[in-house]
Amino acid sequence: MNSMRTQVLFLIFALLVLSVLGSGCMNLVPGDVTYKSGSITFMVRSEEAIPDGVLEVAVFRLQDFKQEELSRNADNFPFKAGDNVVTIPLALEKGNYRCFIYISSKTTRYPVVIRDFEI
């Protein structure tokens, strides 16, 4: 009886894990961040259109084992299926930077993606 209970609990756990992994949580995948001509640019690949998308990008300068927030932008961003190019005007000096990319919609909050880049 105890073995049967263990198997049922394992099956329930496995189904929960599969439903979380298969729920489309990686529906949006941001690419590498580049800096050119006073703006940062990156691409977001979307498996499906998300007309109520919201994009938030926080940029930090990395220096002396610290990170200092330089910019935070949030706005509605309707994602189309396929590749979406995001460009944010931002004057940066030479150095190392980190972007935190937050994407959400009315029904889903996607995992935060962190991208480092250097100028």
C-alpha positions as CSV (number, residue, x, y, z in Angstrom):
1,M,0.0,0.0,0.0
2,N,2.8,2.3,0.9
3,S,4.5,1.7,-2.5
4,M,1.3,2.5,-4.3
5,R,1.0,5.8,-2.5
6,T,4.6,6.7,-3.3
7,Q,4.0,6.0,-7.0
8,V,0.9,8.1,-7.1
9,L,2.7,11.0,-5.3
10,F,5.6,10.7,-7.8
11,L,3.2,10.7,-10.7
12,I,1.4,13.8,-9.4
13,F,4.7,15.6,-8.9
14,A,5.9,14.6,-12.4
15,L,2.7,15.9,-14.0
16,L,3.1,19.2,-12.1
17,V,6.6,19.6,-13.3
18,L,5.7,18.8,-16.9
19,S,2.8,21.2,-16.8
20,V,5.0,24.0,-15.5
21,L,7.7,23.3,-18.1
22,G,5.2,22.9,-20.9
23,S,3.1,25.9,-20.1
24,G,4.9,28.2,-22.5
25,C,6.9,30.0,-19.8
26,M,9.7,30.4,-22.4
27,N,7.4,31.6,-25.1
28,L,9.4,34.8,-25.4
29,V,13.2,34.6,-25.7
30,P,15.3,37.8,-25.6
31,G,18.5,37.7,-27.5
32,D,21.9,39.4,-26.9
33,V,22.0,43.1,-26.1
34,T,24.2,45.3,-28.3
35,Y,25.0,49.0,-28.0
36,K,25.3,51.3,-31.0
37,S,24.8,55.0,-31.7
38,G,23.4,56.0,-28.3
39,S,20.9,53.1,-27.9
40,I,20.7,49.5,-26.7
41,T,19.1,47.0,-29.1
42,F,18.1,43.4,-28.7
43,M,15.7,41.0,-30.4
44,V,12.8,39.1,-28.7
45,R,11.6,35.9,-30.5
46,S,8.0,35.1,-29.7
47,E,6.3,31.9,-30.6
48,E,2.9,33.6,-30.8
49,A,1.6,37.2,-30.9
50,I,1.1,38.8,-27.5
51,P,-0.9,42.1,-28.2
52,D,-1.0,43.0,-24.5
53,G,2.7,42.6,-23.8
54,V,4.6,44.7,-21.4
55,L,8.4,45.1,-21.6
56,E,10.6,46.5,-18.8
57,V,14.3,46.9,-19.2
58,A,16.7,47.8,-16.4
59,V,20.3,48.7,-17.2
60,F,23.1,48.5,-14.7
61,R,26.7,49.5,-14.9
62,L,29.1,46.9,-13.6
63,Q,32.2,48.3,-11.9
64,D,34.3,47.5,-8.9
65,F,32.3,44.4,-8.0
66,K,29.1,46.5,-7.8
67,Q,26.2,47.3,-10.1
68,E,24.7,50.7,-10.3
69,E,21.3,51.2,-11.9
70,L,21.4,53.7,-14.8
71,S,18.0,53.3,-16.5
72,R,14.7,51.6,-16.1
73,N,12.1,51.7,-18.9
74,A,8.7,50.0,-18.9
75,D,6.1,50.3,-21.6
76,N,3.4,48.4,-23.4
77,F,5.0,46.4,-26.2
78,P,2.7,44.3,-28.4
79,F,4.8,41.3,-29.5
80,K,4.2,39.9,-32.9
81,A,4.8,36.2,-33.7
82,G,8.5,35.9,-34.8
83,D,11.3,38.4,-34.2
84,N,10.6,41.7,-32.5
85,V,13.4,44.3,-32.4
86,V,13.6,46.4,-29.2
87,T,15.6,49.7,-29.3
88,I,16.0,51.9,-26.2
89,P,17.8,55.2,-26.5
90,L,20.5,55.4,-23.8
91,A,23.9,57.2,-23.7
92,L,26.5,54.9,-22.2
93,E,30.3,55.2,-21.7
94,K,32.8,52.4,-22.3
95,G,32.4,49.7,-19.7
96,N,30.5,46.6,-18.7
97,Y,26.7,46.5,-18.3
98,R,23.9,44.2,-17.3
99,C,20.3,44.3,-18.6
100,F,17.4,42.8,-16.7
101,I,14.6,42.1,-19.2
102,Y,11.1,41.6,-17.7
103,I,8.3,40.6,-20.0
104,S,4.7,40.1,-19.0
105,S,1.1,40.2,-20.3
106,K,-2.3,40.3,-18.6
107,T,-2.1,36.6,-17.9
108,T,1.5,35.7,-17.8
109,R,4.8,36.9,-16.2
110,Y,7.7,35.4,-18.0
111,P,11.1,34.6,-16.3
112,V,13.5,37.5,-16.0
113,V,16.3,37.3,-18.5
114,I,19.7,38.8,-17.7
115,R,22.1,39.8,-20.5
116,D,25.5,41.3,-20.0
117,F,27.2,43.4,-22.6
118,E,30.4,45.5,-23.0
119,I,31.1,48.7,-24.9
